[in-house]
């Protein structure tokens, strides 16, 4: 079905039993967010909260909460997207199979927005403090918009062709913001809005932004798509929605989608930054308080029947994980055309997305060599680290397509096993230091700055991976409780971290020296993780991935038994050791509020609206 409005989507899901209305009074302070996360975890329906405390607008949550529901929402246009992506790689197929692609010319027309003079979005005006003020986690610094569509244009080339729509965090309230007049704009490094903002600063011109909330679900998905350079999100939204986006143009304003539920019109205040955060983020920690740009609010428009869509994020998987999987599904065919020599990639959601990327590449440079070493694999790896959102990767593990069995990034445990069997720890580790990293990742040496490592694996297995703790394993004082995480990986509980940021820890150096001198039973374990709680880390694969890759910086926290530097190349003769303990400079992990969780339990009790759902 084609959804022009959010209400069309709501009615359709309700009719098929995939959305429920909650008529109980619910609080946007912690309670609504906790409900949404619990229902998501239970793979439950979308939720329409019709009585929101302190607000006259209903709120819609968990809209993208299951893969099945997302597939249903876009079922009528997904085939078009897949065909267009295929034709971008194989354009002559259009002429070879004209019947198969007969609808493509008509559908391509949907990329061009349609200019209109009026629409429901302009029916009413309001103020920031009248909007739903969602606070998802106890230590959040204020209320946030969690599904914003932030629209900006190039000041050098104005118009929708050079526009950007991104899901950049918007803080609506906070002690430093002037109520109803100022809101915070948090955009991370390597985002399209940053280029537009830089242009405006360089030209000394006003930088206007419009923030859309709601409307067709296609606009929400378009705002998080990693699109090819030159394809604006508003055009992709038209393809995904199945119609030309109706945009209202008013003199002196950026365009406004006629069918959106809300639109906040504003201007980034020149030379003004204010503290933004904390915010419980998708890595599973609180991103901390930092200075970010401030938007001066000019107007707040909304439809007469406006609905406020929202999500909450936290340690993955969460609702945004479903969107990530969907995006991976539809963009997978483009990987080899964007990154030459790369066949598959997978950003690992359980590890926080950017911290860990798995990839399969080709190794064809020296096909006649008796023993292959990573060469073309490294070319592909550097391509991944130099383009698009994959450039924010912290740990890149890459394997060769030519290996037998052929590695598959979608089977994470099998892929890691494949690589751990083959990696040459003296040769196949390649570090990039003092470089940019994800704004939300606090493991680095400062905000936006840390390191990366490429771990390449190729050829026949070098070792058989251990699956039980060696009986002869002895650990130095302060290190205890070894557990197997996955084959070849041991988690060991270490003393608490007390070292300054951007320095190696002498405790881990001592640990590696001890193993080098006293232990010779670790040939089957190429990776050791030092953690705060080894039992928790090893309990599930996702725990292992989350702890290991969100709590370590490659340059600072990767050590090795028998480590060496030869002509500036680092390697080790024994196991690789990653210090994945919580550090003093790390952001604190998110924790549920017990009292709020009890309130949610009551909603799931017999007679409650969530009975038999949570």
C-alpha positions as CSV (number, residue, x, y, z in Angstrom):
1,X,0.0,0.0,0.0
2,X,1.1,3.5,-0.7
3,X,1.1,5.7,2.4
4,X,0.9,9.4,1.8
5,X,0.3,10.2,5.4
6,X,1.2,8.6,8.8
7,X,-2.5,8.1,9.6
8,X,-3.0,5.9,6.5
9,X,-0.1,3.8,7.7
10,X,-1.7,3.6,11.2
11,X,-5.1,2.6,10.0
12,X,-3.6,-0.1,7.7
13,X,-1.5,-1.7,10.5
14,X,-4.4,-1.5,12.9
15,X,-6.7,-3.3,10.5
16,X,-4.3,-6.1,10.1
17,X,-3.8,-6.4,13.9
18,X,-0.2,-5.1,13.9
19,X,-0.9,-1.9,15.8
20,X,-2.6,-1.4,19.2
21,X,-3.9,1.7,20.8
22,X,-3.0,2.4,24.4
23,X,-5.6,4.6,26.1
24,X,-4.0,4.6,29.5
25,X,-2.3,7.9,30.5
26,X,1.4,7.4,29.9
27,X,4.3,9.7,30.7
28,X,6.8,10.7,28.0
29,X,9.4,10.9,30.9
30,X,10.9,7.5,30.9
31,X,7.7,5.5,30.8
32,X,6.9,5.6,27.1
33,X,10.4,4.8,26.1
34,X,10.5,1.8,28.5
35,X,7.2,0.5,27.1
36,X,8.5,0.8,23.5
37,X,11.7,-1.1,24.3
38,X,9.9,-3.9,26.1
39,X,7.4,-4.3,23.3
40,X,10.2,-4.3,20.7
41,X,12.1,-7.0,22.7
42,X,8.9,-9.0,22.6
43,X,8.6,-8.5,18.8
44,X,5.2,-6.9,19.5
45,X,3.0,-4.5,17.4
46,X,3.3,-0.8,16.7
47,X,2.0,1.3,19.6
48,X,-0.3,4.4,19.4
49,X,-0.4,6.2,22.7
50,X,-3.5,8.3,22.6
51,X,-3.3,10.0,26.0
52,X,0.2,11.4,26.6
53,X,0.8,13.1,29.9
54,X,1.3,16.9,29.5
55,X,0.7,16.9,25.7
56,X,-2.3,16.9,23.4
57,X,-0.6,15.0,20.6
58,X,-0.7,11.2,20.3
59,X,2.6,9.4,20.0
60,X,3.5,6.5,17.7
61,X,6.2,4.0,18.7
62,X,7.7,0.7,17.5
63,X,6.5,1.4,13.9
64,X,9.7,-0.2,12.6
65,X,9.9,-2.8,15.4
66,X,10.0,-6.0,13.4
67,X,11.5,-7.0,10.1
68,X,8.2,-8.4,8.9
69,X,6.5,-5.0,9.5
70,X,9.1,-3.0,7.7
71,X,8.9,-5.4,4.7
72,X,5.1,-4.9,4.7
73,X,5.3,-1.1,4.9
74,X,7.5,-0.9,1.8
75,X,6.3,-4.0,-0.1
76,X,4.7,-2.1,-3.0
77,X,7.9,-0.1,-3.9
78,X,10.8,-2.3,-2.7
79,X,10.9,-4.2,-6.0
80,X,11.3,-0.9,-7.8
81,X,14.3,0.1,-5.6
82,X,15.9,-3.3,-6.1
83,X,15.5,-3.1,-9.9
84,X,17.0,0.4,-10.0
85,X,19.9,-0.6,-7.9
86,X,20.4,-3.6,-10.2
87,X,20.2,-1.4,-13.3
88,X,22.8,1.0,-11.8
89,X,25.3,-1.9,-12.1
90,X,23.9,-3.6,-15.2
91,X,22.2,-0.8,-17.3
92,X,21.9,-2.8,-20.5
93,X,19.6,-5.2,-18.8
94,X,16.9,-2.6,-19.3
95,X,17.1,-3.2,-23.0
96,X,17.6,-7.0,-22.7
97,X,14.4,-7.4,-20.5
98,X,12.1,-4.5,-21.4
99,X,9.0,-6.2,-20.1
100,X,10.6,-6.9,-16.7
101,X,11.6,-3.2,-16.3
102,X,8.6,-1.7,-18.1
103,X,7.5,0.3,-15.0
104,X,10.9,1.8,-14.3
105,X,10.4,5.0,-16.4
106,X,7.2,5.9,-14.6
107,X,8.7,5.1,-11.2
108,X,11.8,7.2,-11.9
109,X,9.6,10.2,-12.2
110,X,8.8,9.9,-8.5
111,X,12.3,11.2,-7.7
112,X,11.2,14.7,-8.7
113,X,9.3,16.5,-5.9
114,X,6.0,18.1,-6.8
115,X,5.6,21.8,-6.0
116,X,2.3,22.7,-4.2
117,X,1.0,25.9,-2.7
118,X,-0.6,24.5,0.4
119,X,-1.0,21.4,2.5
120,X,-2.2,20.1,5.9
121,X,1.1,20.8,7.5
122,X,0.4,24.5,7.5
123,X,-3.0,24.2,9.3
124,X,-1.7,25.0,12.8
125,X,1.2,26.6,14.6
126,X,2.5,25.7,18.1
127,X,5.5,26.0,20.4
128,X,8.3,23.7,21.3
129,X,7.0,23.2,24.9
130,X,3.6,22.0,23.5
131,X,5.3,19.1,21.6
132,X,5.8,15.6,23.1
133,X,8.9,16.0,25.3
134,X,10.3,12.5,25.2
135,X,13.0,11.6,27.7
136,X,14.1,8.0,27.2
137,X,16.7,7.3,29.8
138,X,17.2,8.6,33.4
139,X,20.3,10.6,32.8
140,X,19.2,12.2,29.5
141,X,19.9,16.0,29.6
142,X,16.5,16.9,28.2
143,X,13.8,16.0,25.8
144,X,14.8,14.9,22.3
145,X,13.3,14.3,18.9
146,X,14.4,10.7,18.1
147,X,13.0,10.3,14.5
148,X,13.7,13.8,13.0
149,X,14.2,14.4,9.3
150,X,16.6,17.4,9.3
151,X,16.5,19.1,5.9
152,X,19.2,21.5,4.7
153,X,20.4,22.9,1.3
154,X,23.7,24.0,-0.1
155,X,24.0,27.8,0.1
156,X,26.2,27.7,-3.0
157,X,23.7,25.7,-5.0
158,X,20.3,26.1,-3.4
159,X,17.5,23.7,-4.3
160,X,16.4,20.2,-3.6
161,X,19.0,18.7,-6.0
162,X,21.8,19.6,-3.5
163,X,19.7,19.0,-0.4
164,X,20.4,16.7,2.5
165,X,18.0,15.0,4.9
166,X,19.6,13.3,7.9
167,X,18.4,11.9,11.2
168,X,20.4,14.3,13.4
169,X,19.7,14.4,17.1
170,X,17.5,17.4,18.2
171,X,17.4,18.4,21.8
172,X,14.2,20.3,22.6
173,X,14.8,21.2,26.2
174,X,17.8,21.8,28.5
175,X,18.9,24.3,31.1
176,X,21.0,26.3,28.7
177,X,18.4,26.7,25.9
178,X,16.0,29.6,25.9
179,X,12.6,27.9,26.1
180,X,10.6,27.8,22.8
181,X,13.3,29.9,21.1
182,X,16.4,27.6,21.0
183,X,17.0,23.9,20.4
184,X,20.1,21.8,20.0
185,X,21.5,20.3,16.8
186,X,23.8,17.3,17.3
187,X,25.2,16.0,14.1
188,X,28.0,13.5,14.0
189,X,31.2,13.6,12.0
190,X,31.1,12.7,8.3
191,X,27.4,13.8,7.8
192,X,26.0,15.7,4.8
193,X,24.6,18.6,6.9
194,X,28.2,19.3,8.0
195,X,29.2,20.2,4.4
196,X,26.2,22.5,4.1
197,X,27.0,24.1,7.4
198,X,30.7,24.6,6.4
199,X,29.6,26.3,3.1
200,X,27.3,28.7,5.0
201,X,30.1,29.6,7.4
202,X,32.6,30.1,4.6
203,X,30.1,32.4,2.7
204,X,29.0,34.2,5.9
205,X,25.4,33.3,5.0
206,X,22.5,32.3,7.2
207,X,22.2,28.5,7.5
208,X,18.5,27.5,7.6
209,X,17.2,24.1,8.5
210,X,13.7,22.5,8.5
211,X,13.0,19.6,10.8
212,X,10.2,17.3,9.6
213,X,8.5,14.8,11.9
214,X,6.2,12.1,10.7
215,X,4.6,12.1,7.2
216,X,5.0,9.1,4.9
217,X,7.3,6.4,6.5
218,X,9.4,6.6,3.4
219,X,10.8,10.0,4.5
220,X,12.0,8.5,7.8
221,X,13.8,5.6,6.1
222,X,15.3,8.0,3.4
223,X,16.8,10.1,6.2
224,X,19.0,7.2,7.4
225,X,19.9,5.7,4.0
226,X,23.6,5.7,3.0
227,X,22.9,7.0,-0.5
228,X,25.4,7.4,-3.3
229,X,26.9,10.8,-3.8
230,X,24.5,13.0,-5.9
231,X,21.3,11.2,-5.0
232,X,19.4,13.5,-2.5
233,X,17.3,11.8,0.1
234,X,14.1,13.7,-0.9
235,X,14.4,12.0,-4.3
236,X,15.0,8.5,-2.8
237,X,12.0,9.1,-0.5
238,X,9.8,9.6,-3.6
239,X,11.0,6.3,-5.1
240,X,10.4,4.5,-1.8
241,X,7.0,6.1,-1.2
242,X,5.7,5.5,-4.7
243,X,4.8,9.1,-5.5
244,X,6.4,12.5,-6.0
245,X,6.9,14.2,-2.7
246,X,4.6,17.3,-2.5
247,X,6.6,20.2,-1.2
248,X,5.3,23.6,-0.2
249,X,7.5,26.5,-1.2
250,X,7.1,29.8,0.6
251,X,9.2,32.8,0.0
252,X,12.3,32.9,2.1
253,X,11.8,29.4,3.5
254,X,13.1,26.0,2.7
255,X,10.5,23.6,1.3
256,X,8.1,21.8,3.6
257,X,6.5,18.4,2.9
258,X,2.8,19.1,2.6
259,X,1.8,15.9,4.4
260,X,4.3,15.9,7.3
261,X,2.9,15.9,10.7
262,X,5.2,18.5,12.2
263,X,7.8,21.0,10.8
264,X,10.1,23.1,12.9
265,X,11.5,25.9,10.9
266,X,14.8,27.5,12.2
267,X,18.2,28.9,11.6
268,X,21.5,27.8,13.0
269,X,22.7,30.7,15.2
270,X,26.2,31.8,13.9
271,X,29.1,31.4,16.4
272,X,26.9,30.0,19.1
273,X,27.4,26.6,20.7
274,X,25.7,25.2,23.8
275,X,26.1,22.1,25.8
276,X,24.1,19.2,24.3
277,X,23.4,15.9,26.1
278,X,23.7,13.5,27.8
279,X,21.7,11.2,25.7
280,X,21.3,7.4,25.9
281,X,22.6,6.3,22.6
282,X,22.6,3.3,20.3
283,X,25.9,2.0,21.4
284,X,24.4,1.3,24.8
285,X,26.0,4.1,26.7
286,X,25.3,7.8,27.4
287,X,26.9,10.2,24.9
288,X,28.2,12.9,27.1
289,X,27.8,16.7,27.2
290,X,29.6,18.5,24.4
291,X,29.1,21.9,22.7
292,X,27.0,21.7,19.5
293,X,25.2,24.1,17.2
294,X,22.0,25.9,18.3
295,X,18.9,26.4,16.1
296,X,16.9,29.6,16.6
297,X,13.3,28.4,16.2
298,X,11.2,30.6,13.9
299,X,8.0,28.6,13.5
300,X,6.5,25.3,14.5
301,X,3.8,24.0,12.1
302,X,1.6,20.9,12.5
303,X,-1.3,19.1,10.9
304,X,-4.7,19.2,12.7
305,X,-4.5,15.4,13.2
306,X,-0.7,15.3,13.9
307,X,0.9,12.2,15.3
308,X,4.4,12.2,16.9
309,X,6.5,9.2,15.8
310,X,9.4,8.3,18.0
311,X,11.8,5.5,18.9
312,X,14.2,4.9,21.7
313,X,17.8,3.7,21.3
314,X,20.1,1.8,23.6
315,X,22.3,-1.2,23.6
316,X,21.5,-3.1,20.4
317,X,19.4,-4.7,19.2
318,X,16.8,-2.0,19.2
319,X,14.3,-0.7,16.7
320,X,17.0,1.1,14.7
321,X,18.6,-2.3,14.3
322,X,15.7,-3.4,12.2
323,X,16.1,-0.4,9.9
324,X,19.8,-1.2,9.7
325,X,19.1,-4.8,8.6
326,X,16.6,-3.6,6.0
327,X,19.0,-1.1,4.6
328,X,21.7,-3.8,4.5
329,X,19.3,-6.0,2.5
330,X,18.5,-3.4,-0.2
331,X,22.0,-2.0,-0.6
332,X,24.0,-5.3,-0.5
333,X,23.9,-5.6,-4.4
334,X,25.7,-2.2,-4.6
335,X,28.7,-3.1,-2.5
336,X,30.9,-4.4,-5.3
337,X,30.1,-1.4,-7.5
338,X,31.0,1.2,-4.8
339,X,34.0,-0.7,-3.4
340,X,36.0,-2.4,-6.1
341,X,37.2,-5.9,-5.1
342,X,34.8,-6.0,-2.2
343,X,31.9,-8.5,-2.4
344,X,30.2,-8.4,1.0
345,X,30.2,-6.1,4.0
346,X,28.3,-6.2,7.3
347,X,28.4,-3.6,10.0
348,X,27.8,-5.7,13.2
349,X,24.8,-4.2,15.0
350,X,25.5,-6.1,18.3
351,X,28.9,-4.3,18.4
352,X,27.3,-0.9,17.9
353,X,27.5,-0.8,14.1
354,X,30.6,1.4,13.4
355,X,33.0,-0.3,15.9
356,X,33.1,-3.6,13.9
357,X,32.8,-4.2,10.1
358,X,33.1,-7.6,8.5
359,X,34.1,-7.8,4.8
360,X,34.8,-10.3,2.1
361,X,37.1,-9.2,-0.7
362,X,39.1,-10.6,-3.6
363,X,42.8,-11.6,-3.6
364,X,43.8,-11.7,-7.2
365,X,47.1,-9.7,-7.4
366,X,49.4,-12.7,-7.4
367,X,47.3,-15.7,-8.3
368,X,50.3,-17.9,-9.0
369,X,51.9,-17.4,-5.6
370,X,52.4,-20.6,-3.6
371,X,51.2,-18.9,-0.4
372,X,49.0,-15.9,-0.7
373,X,49.3,-12.9,1.7
374,X,46.8,-10.0,1.9
375,X,47.4,-7.6,-0.9
376,X,44.3,-6.8,-2.8
377,X,42.4,-7.4,0.4
378,X,44.3,-4.4,1.9
379,X,43.4,-2.3,-1.2
380,X,39.7,-3.1,-0.6
381,X,40.0,-2.5,3.1
382,X,41.5,1.0,2.6
383,X,38.7,1.7,0.1
384,X,36.2,0.8,2.8
385,X,37.9,3.0,5.3
386,X,38.0,6.0,2.9
387,X,34.5,6.1,1.7
388,X,30.9,6.7,2.9
389,X,29.8,5.6,6.4
390,X,32.2,2.6,6.4
391,X,35.0,5.2,6.9
392,X,33.9,5.3,10.6
393,X,34.8,1.7,11.1
394,X,37.1,1.0,14.1
395,X,37.8,-2.7,13.6
396,X,37.7,-4.0,10.0
397,X,38.0,-7.8,9.7
398,X,38.4,-8.9,6.1
399,X,38.6,-12.3,4.5
400,X,39.3,-13.6,1.0
401,X,36.5,-14.8,-1.2
402,X,38.8,-17.4,-2.8
403,X,39.3,-19.2,0.5
404,X,37.6,-22.6,1.0
405,X,35.1,-22.6,2.5
406,X,34.1,-19.2,1.2
407,X,33.5,-16.8,4.1
408,X,30.0,-15.3,4.7
409,X,29.6,-12.1,6.7
410,X,26.0,-12.9,7.6
411,X,27.1,-15.8,9.8
412,X,29.0,-13.8,12.3
413,X,30.4,-16.6,14.5
414,X,31.4,-18.7,11.5
415,X,33.1,-15.7,9.8
416,X,35.1,-14.8,12.9
417,X,36.0,-18.5,13.3
418,X,37.2,-18.5,9.7
419,X,39.4,-15.5,10.2
420,X,40.8,-16.5,13.6
421,X,41.9,-19.8,12.1
422,X,43.8,-18.0,9.4
423,X,45.1,-14.7,10.6
424,X,48.8,-14.3,10.7
425,X,49.4,-12.1,13.8
426,X,53.0,-11.3,12.9
427,X,51.9,-9.9,9.5
428,X,48.2,-9.2,9.1
429,X,47.5,-6.4,11.5
430,X,47.5,-2.9,10.1
431,X,46.8,0.1,12.3
432,X,45.8,3.7,11.5
433,X,46.3,6.0,14.4
434,X,45.2,9.6,15.3
435,X,42.3,9.6,12.8
436,X,38.6,10.4,12.8
437,X,36.1,8.0,14.5
438,X,32.4,7.9,15.4
439,X,31.3,10.9,17.5
440,X,29.3,8.5,19.7
441,X,32.3,6.3,20.5
442,X,34.2,7.3,23.6
443,X,36.9,4.7,23.5
444,X,39.3,6.9,21.5
445,X,41.8,9.5,22.6
446,X,39.3,12.4,22.4
447,X,35.9,13.3,20.9
448,X,35.9,12.3,17.2
449,X,39.5,11.0,17.3
450,X,40.9,7.5,17.8
451,X,42.3,4.7,15.7
452,X,41.5,1.9,13.4
453,X,42.8,-1.6,12.7
454,X,42.6,-3.8,9.6
455,X,42.7,-7.5,10.5
456,X,43.2,-9.5,7.2
457,X,42.9,-13.3,6.9
458,X,43.6,-15.5,4.0
459,X,44.7,-19.0,3.0
460,X,44.5,-22.3,4.7
461,X,43.9,-22.6,8.5
462,X,47.0,-21.9,10.6
463,X,45.6,-23.3,13.8
464,X,42.7,-25.3,15.2
465,X,40.7,-23.1,17.6
466,X,40.4,-24.1,21.2
467,X,36.9,-24.7,22.7
468,X,37.8,-25.4,26.3
469,X,40.1,-23.6,28.8
470,X,43.5,-25.3,28.9
471,X,43.9,-27.1,32.2
472,X,47.5,-25.8,32.4
473,X,46.6,-22.2,32.0
474,X,48.0,-20.1,34.9
475,X,47.2,-16.4,35.2
476,X,49.1,-13.6,37.0
477,X,47.8,-12.0,40.1
478,X,44.8,-9.8,39.5
479,X,43.6,-11.8,36.5
480,X,41.1,-14.6,36.9
481,X,37.9,-16.4,35.8
482,X,38.7,-17.4,32.2
483,X,35.7,-18.2,30.0
484,X,35.4,-19.2,26.3
485,X,33.4,-16.6,24.3
486,X,33.6,-18.2,20.8
487,X,36.1,-20.8,19.5
488,X,39.6,-19.4,19.9
489,X,38.6,-16.5,22.2
490,X,39.1,-16.3,25.9
491,X,37.6,-13.6,28.2
492,X,39.7,-13.0,31.3
493,X,38.6,-10.8,34.2
494,X,41.1,-8.2,35.0
495,X,41.7,-5.5,37.7
496,X,39.8,-2.2,37.3
497,X,41.3,0.2,34.8
498,X,43.1,3.2,36.4
499,X,45.3,4.5,33.6
500,X,45.1,7.9,32.0
501,X,43.5,8.3,28.6
502,X,45.7,7.9,25.5
503,X,48.3,5.7,27.4
504,X,49.0,2.0,27.5
505,X,48.2,0.2,30.8
506,X,51.2,-1.3,32.5
507,X,48.9,-4.0,34.0
508,X,48.1,-5.4,30.6
509,X,51.7,-5.0,29.5
510,X,52.7,-7.1,32.6
511,X,49.9,-9.6,31.7
512,X,51.3,-10.1,28.2
513,X,54.9,-10.5,29.5
514,X,53.7,-13.0,32.1
515,X,52.0,-15.2,29.4
516,X,55.1,-15.0,27.2
517,X,57.3,-16.3,30.0
518,X,55.1,-18.7,31.8
519,X,52.4,-20.0,29.4
520,X,52.8,-22.2,26.3
521,X,49.2,-23.6,26.1
522,X,47.5,-20.9,24.0
523,X,48.4,-21.9,20.5
524,X,44.7,-22.5,19.9
525,X,43.6,-19.1,21.2
526,X,44.7,-16.2,19.0
527,X,42.5,-13.7,20.9
528,X,42.2,-12.9,24.6
529,X,39.9,-10.2,25.9
530,X,40.5,-8.6,29.3
531,X,37.2,-7.5,30.7
532,X,35.5,-6.4,34.0
533,X,33.1,-9.4,34.1
534,X,34.3,-12.4,32.1
535,X,31.2,-14.5,32.9
536,X,28.9,-11.8,31.5
537,X,31.1,-11.3,28.4
538,X,31.1,-14.9,27.6
539,X,27.4,-15.6,28.3
540,X,26.2,-14.7,24.8
541,X,27.9,-13.9,21.5
542,X,26.3,-10.5,21.5
543,X,27.7,-9.7,25.0
544,X,31.2,-10.6,23.7
545,X,30.8,-8.4,20.6
546,X,29.3,-5.5,22.6
547,X,31.9,-5.5,25.3
548,X,34.9,-6.1,23.1
549,X,34.4,-3.6,20.3
550,X,32.6,-0.7,22.1
551,X,35.1,-0.6,25.0
552,X,38.4,-0.6,23.2
553,X,40.4,1.6,20.9
554,X,42.8,-0.4,18.6
555,X,45.9,1.8,19.1
556,X,45.5,2.2,22.8
557,X,43.9,-1.1,23.9
558,X,45.3,-3.8,21.6
559,X,48.3,-5.6,23.0
560,X,50.0,-8.8,22.1
561,X,51.9,-11.6,23.7
562,X,55.4,-11.3,22.2
563,X,54.6,-8.0,20.6
564,X,57.2,-6.3,18.4
565,X,57.7,-3.4,16.1
566,X,59.7,-4.0,12.9
567,X,60.2,-1.0,10.5
568,X,57.0,0.6,12.0
569,X,55.0,-2.6,11.5
570,X,53.4,-4.0,14.7
571,X,52.7,-7.7,15.3
572,X,52.9,-10.4,17.9
573,X,54.1,-13.9,18.2
574,X,51.5,-15.1,20.6
575,X,47.8,-14.2,21.2
576,X,46.3,-10.8,20.5
577,X,45.1,-9.2,23.7
578,X,42.3,-6.6,23.7
579,X,41.7,-4.5,26.8
580,X,37.9,-4.2,26.8
581,X,37.4,-3.0,30.4
582,X,35.4,0.1,31.1
583,X,37.8,3.0,31.2
584,X,37.6,6.1,33.4
585,X,37.0,8.2,30.2
586,X,34.3,6.0,28.8
587,X,30.6,7.0,28.8
588,X,28.6,5.1,31.4
589,X,26.4,2.2,30.2
590,X,22.6,2.6,30.1
591,X,20.6,1.1,32.9
592,X,16.8,0.7,33.2
593,X,15.0,2.5,36.0
594,X,13.5,-0.3,38.3
595,X,10.4,1.7,39.3
596,X,9.6,2.5,35.6
597,X,10.0,-1.2,34.7
598,X,7.5,-2.1,37.4
599,X,5.0,0.3,35.9
600,X,5.5,-1.4,32.5
601,X,5.0,-4.7,34.2
602,X,1.6,-3.5,35.3
603,X,0.6,-2.7,31.8
604,X,1.4,-6.3,30.8
605,X,-0.6,-7.8,33.7
606,X,-4.0,-9.4,33.1
607,X,-6.4,-6.6,32.1
608,X,-3.6,-4.3,31.0
609,X,-3.3,-3.1,27.4
610,X,0.0,-5.1,26.9
611,X,-1.2,-8.3,28.4
612,X,0.2,-11.3,26.5
613,X,2.4,-8.9,24.5
614,X,5.2,-8.4,27.0
